[in-house]
């Protein structure tokens, strides 16, 4: 039997009294973990104000099972944090959804157009700008994942767009990094400060950050490649925070999901409403690329992939992320007051599909339509 760490998470470490979560999540998680060839997995579920975090396997060689305080590189889940920053700046009037990137980026460069259509902030937040997945660059072997701001500024003026902005969708890290830069320039302060003010602080996050602190390495969820070999943890630049730079923990994901599910609260209500809205429907778009790997996309929110209700499954907002040998998935159903976060520490894409399926099925099982 694989090792399993079972604990409860929330604003405090007090045990949950939700017997249903205590019964269902460890059982379903154990079945999933035993069916995957991954070193470790952690599952967090929030439902009606109750929460549970369960870890399986090993967080690193010689370590025990991951727990609520294990530091996880959540990769592209960073994009929905950027979406929340965007929602907060729209809510307070700092920016508008349809502002042109040209007017908000603050660089002395010409932002590309196609067929007379210009890139807006909303295009960037919904993967509709026509930008490639990554900015073209020459990799530095000493810092293989580090892309400086200067690379984006040099590439953007001559960037050929894949389609006219707003007419299709193509998953783009490039676009979200530009979005975070434009939001920072619009607010007049560093993006790291915006993240703290607009996402970390409102939800009471304690361990979500862009750079590891001095003692964080010892609790890192050690990533592995598809071959099972350890993947080194490498730095990214500050501009890459928009697309994929964040670290977090399952306990902080519980806090963040709890913030998202507080639909009755007047605090941050405008920001939450903007953040959960569907802005681009799939119908009529051409192309649609890179958004269906872990669940069929029916519409796009501000970084959120939105899946329409289907049979007993309610409407779900979801986002996946992968970096440095970890794969993670977060899903929530605001109407049903439930959210799930799962992470594994191996680049195993069949396992990632199983992980996303379990999260969606848990939502369907615990909060059906």
LOVEXVEX-582182 format. One record per residue (C-alpha): residue in three letters; x, y, z. Coordinates in steps of 0.001 Angstrom, whole numbers, plus 524288, in hexadecimal, padded with zeros to 5 digits. Example, Ala and Ser with C-alpha at 12.3 -4.5 7.8 and 13.67 -1.06 7.14 Angstrom:
REM residues 2
ALA8300C7EE6C81E78SER835667FBDC81BE4
//
This chain:
REM residues 369
UNK800008000080000UNK8055180D627FC47UNK8080F816A480762UNK7FDA9820C0809F6UNK7FDC382D0781241UNK7F0208313581637UNK7EDB483E9B81BD2UNK7E3D78495D81B65UNK7E64685713816D0UNK7DFE08643C8178CUNK7E2728714581DB4UNK7E7698699482972UNK7EC2885BB482B93UNK7DFE5857E7832E8UNK7D9FD84AF582EB3UNK7CE5D84B74825A1UNK7C181845CC82A4EUNK7BD09842C281C82UNK7BBB28340B81CF4UNK7B88D8330580E7EUNK7C56B8392B80A48UNK7CCC0830DF81433UNK7C6A6824C380E54UNK7C709827977FFCBUNK7D39982F167FCF5UNK7DDBA825B5802E6UNK7D6DD819F97FCD2UNK7D5B981FB77EF26UNK7E3698254E7F011UNK7E9558184E7F3EBUNK7E2F4811907E856UNK7E7F381C0D7DF22UNK7F5BB81BF87E4A8UNK7F6FE80D317E3CBUNK7F34480DFF7D56CUNK7FDFF817D37D230UNK80C98815F97D133UNK810578226E7D850UNK818A58246B7E494UNK80EF582D0A7EBBEUNK801A38336A7EB09UNK7FA1683D137F34FUNK7EB7E83FD07F300UNK7E43384B397F940UNK7D56E84CB87F936UNK7CCFF857F17FE37UNK7BE55856007FF94UNK7B48485EBC80678UNK7BF18864B780EF5UNK7C516857A6812C1UNK7D229852EC80D77UNK7DB3F8475B80D17UNK7E91E8454B80820UNK7EE7D837A1805AEUNK7FC41833FC80138UNK800E3827427FB16UNK80E38821747F810UNK81A6F829C07F9C4UNK81C9D838387F7F5UNK82B19835D17F52EUNK8352F82AFD7F651UNK8366B826FF80488UNK82AD682F5F80886UNK81D2582BD680CE0UNK8105582E9B80635UNK80D9D83C9980205UNK805228446D80B49UNK7FE168515F80BB3UNK80ADC858DC80D75UNK812708524280267UNK8172E85CCC7F8F9UNK8123485A347EB38UNK81603860C17DE8BUNK80861862B77D8F5UNK80C99867777CB83UNK8019786CA57C312UNK7F7E586D537CE41UNK7FF1387A587CFA3UNK7F6B887F0B7C432UNK7EA3087F157CC14UNK7F10C887127D687UNK7F464890B17CBB4UNK7E629890457C798UNK7E234893E67D574UNK7EBB489F5D7D57FUNK7E58F8A3B97C8A3UNK7D7D38A2717CE56UNK7DBA88AA937DA27UNK7E1378B5887D1B3UNK7D4EE8B5967C957UNK7CC9A8B5F47D59CUNK7D3708C2087DADAUNK7D3E28C8EC7CDA4UNK7E2918C8607CB97UNK7E0F28C15E7BE90UNK7D5EC8BCEB7B5B1UNK7D43D8AF6B7AFE5UNK7D57E8B4977A20AUNK7E1218BD997A404UNK7EB448BC1479955UNK7F8008B58B79D10UNK7FEAC8C07E79585UNK7F9648CA6C79F3DUNK7FC5E8C29D7AB82UNK809588BBD07A931UNK811C68C7DD7AAEFUNK81C878C3667A1B4UNK821A18CBB779666UNK81DD58C13C78C83UNK812D78BF45782C4UNK809CE8B43A786D2UNK806648ABBD77AF5UNK7F8F58AB9877499UNK7F29F8A2EE76A7FUNK7E7FB8A6C9760F9UNK7E6268B3737686AUNK7E3098AC9777545UNK7EB048B0C178115UNK7EE638A8B478D1EUNK7E68B8AC2179938UNK7E8DB8A84B7A758UNK7DCFF89F5E7A67AUNK7E2D9898BD79A85UNK7EEFC895B17A28AUNK7E735890AB7AE42UNK7DF228876C7A5C4UNK7EA298828E79CD7UNK7E41A889E479180UNK7EF3B8930A78D9FUNK7F4B488A86782BAUNK801F98897578954UNK809FF87CE1788F8UNK80AF38746979513UNK818A38796379850UNK820B888530794B2UNK82BBE8819178B71UNK8389C8814679299UNK8461787B4979382UNK8470A8730379FD8UNK85213875547A964UNK856C3867D07ADE2UNK85A0986D8D7BB2BUNK84C1E872D67BCA4UNK843D686ABA7B333UNK8368F86FAC7B7C7UNK83A1F87DEA7BA05UNK83499887977B024UNK83828895D77B2E9UNK82F238A13D7B03AUNK838458A5DA7A576UNK8356F8998B79D91UNK826E589C9D79D4EUNK8293A8AAE7799E8UNK832478A74678EB0UNK8295689CCF7891AUNK81C288A392789F5UNK81D428AE1877F3CUNK81FF48A4137748FUNK817668994377A11UNK80EA98932276FC1UNK801368905D77587UNK7FB4E882FA77303UNK7EDBD888B7770BBUNK7E706895EA7722CUNK7E516898D6780A5UNK7D7C1894BD785AAUNK7D4D288B3377A9FUNK7DAF987EF678062UNK7E17D8796078C6FUNK7EF2E873F378DE2UNK7F54B8710D79B19UNK8001787AE779D98UNK809A387C937A8D1UNK80F28887ED7A10BUNK8021388EE57A1D3UNK8006488D6F7B07CUNK80E16892607B328UNK80AF389E7C7AB21UNK7FE1B89FD97B286UNK804DF89FEC7BFBBUNK80E568AA527BACAUNK8031E8B2BA7B5B9UNK7FBC48B1897C2A2UNK807D48B5517CA5DUNK80A3C8C13C7C1C9UNK7FBED8C5357C2C9UNK7FC018C43F7D1A1UNK809388CADC7D2E0UNK80FB58C0847DB2DUNK816D48B3807D9A4UNK80E9B8A7CC7D5EEUNK8135B8A0697E1E9UNK80D528AB1C7EA5DUNK8009D8AA8D7E2A4UNK7FFE089BE37E4A6UNK8015389D7A7F33FUNK7F77C8A88A7F459UNK7ED378A31E7EB0AUNK7EE03894537ECCAUNK7F67688FB37F82DUNK7F1AC8992280295UNK7E2EE898857FFD6UNK7E32F889A980122UNK7ECB58896180C9AUNK7F704881C080520UNK8032887EE880D20UNK80BF6876D280445UNK8094787B257F642UNK814BF8824D7F02FUNK81D2C884A47E43BUNK82A30880F57EA3EUNK82D60876757F436UNK830FC87B6E801A4UNK83D65876CF8085AUNK8378D86AC180ED6UNK82D908672D80459UNK8363785D9B7FCF5UNK835288537C807B0UNK8266A852B0805CEUNK826478535B7F6EEUNK81DFA849B67EF4DUNK82933843EA7E776UNK825D8843087D918UNK82941837C47D006UNK829D3836717C156UNK8224C82C967B950UNK82DF18235A7BAE8UNK82CF6824197C9B7UNK8396B82C017CB47UNK839DC837AB7D477UNK837B6844C87CDBDUNK83FB98500E7D30CUNK8383A85BB97D82FUNK83C58867B37D04DUNK8392D8761C7D104UNK830A487E2C7C803UNK8308F88CF47C656UNK826F48964A7CCAFUNK81F58898637C00EUNK81CCF889C77BF4CUNK814B188ABC7CBB1UNK808CB88DA67C359UNK80886880747BC9EUNK80F4E8767E7C524UNK8181187B8A7D002UNK810C7878797DC9EUNK8138B86F067E7B3UNK808CE86B917F143UNK80409861217FACAUNK7F7C4858FB7FBF2UNK7F41F860858083DUNK7F4E986D50800B7UNK7ED0A867637F597UNK7E292864507FFB8UNK7E2C98727B80437UNK7E237877657F642UNK7D71386E477F282UNK7CFD58729D7FEC1UNK7D124880C87FA31UNK7CBDC87D207ECCBUNK7C059875C67F29AUNK7BC2E880B97FBD3UNK7B133884DA7F2B9UNK7A8D088A5D7FDB9UNK7B3868938A80268UNK7B2F18A1E77FEBDUNK7C19F8A2FE80094UNK7C8558A2787F33EUNK7BB2289F4B7ED04UNK7BD908A7A27E0E2UNK7CAE68A1977DEA9UNK7C582893E27E087UNK7BA4D8962D7D715UNK7C36C89B437CC99UNK7CCF28902A7CEF1UNK7C2BA885637CD82UNK7BC0E88A9E7C153UNK7BCA3884457B3ECUNK7C1C188E177AA00UNK7C4218864279D92UNK7BB5D87B48798CCUNK7C17C870977909DUNK7B72C87137785FCUNK7BC248777877982UNK7CA5E8788777D6CUNK7D4E7873A977433UNK7DE3886E137786FUNK7DC90868C778644UNK7E96D862CE78A79UNK7EFC785E2E79710UNK7E40A85FA87A009UNK7DDA5852337A020UNK7E8388494C7A583UNK7E224847437B2F4UNK7D3EC84A2C7B017UNK7CC1484F9F7A4BAUNK7CC0F85E7A7A488UNK7BEB2864747A1F4UNK7C26B8726B7A577UNK7CDCD87A497AAB0UNK7CE51882AD7B6CAUNK7D9F188A907BBA2UNK7E34087F217BA6AUNK7D8C0875817BEB3UNK7D4C286A9B7B56CUNK7C5F8869BB7B707UNK7BF0885CBF7B538UNK7B05485D3C7B3B5UNK7A772854837BBF7UNK7A68F846BE7B6A2UNK79D3983C587BBE5UNK79F5883C757CAB8UNK7ABA1844CF7CA1DUNK7A9C9853447CD3EUNK7B08385E8A7C66BUNK7BF1685E2B7C96DUNK7C9EE868467C8A8UNK7D6F8861547C77AUNK7E557863757C4CCUNK7F10085A6A7C3D5UNK7FF6285D477C57BUNK80C7B856AA7C406UNK81A6D85ABB7C6A3UNK82709854287CADFUNK82161846797CB3CUNK814B2849657D26BUNK806ED849707CCCBUNK7FB6A84FB57D3C6UNK7ECF0851E97D179UNK7E31885AB07D835UNK7D46A85A917D5F6UNK7C90B861447DC83UNK7BA62862147DB59UNK7B64186F037E16EUNK7A7D386BC27E02AUNK7A9C685F167E7DAUNK7B39C864887F1A6UNK7BE2885A617EF0FUNK7CC2785AB37EA2DUNK7D716850D27E82EUNK7E5DD8521C7E6BFUNK7EEA8846917E30DUNK7FD40846057E04EUNK8069B83B1D7DC5AUNK8156F83BC47DBE2UNK8182E8356C7CEC5UNK81648839E07C0BEUNK80D1682EBC7BD6DUNK80242833987B49CUNK7F994827647B536UNK7FA46829107C405UNK7F6F4837757C28FUNK7EAB3833C97BAFBUNK7E6E882A607C5D0UNK7E9748350C7CFD0UNK7E08C83EC77C8DDUNK7D601834817C6E3UNK7D6258317B7D568UNK7D4F483FDC7D914UNK7C969841D27CFFBUNK7C311835297D488UNK7C4C2839047E2CCUNK7BD6B845907DFF2UNK7B2E883DE87D8E7UNK7B21A833DF7E3D8UNK7B22583D467EF4CUNK7AA0D848417E941UNK7A1FF8434D7DDC4UNK798DD84BED7D5F3
//
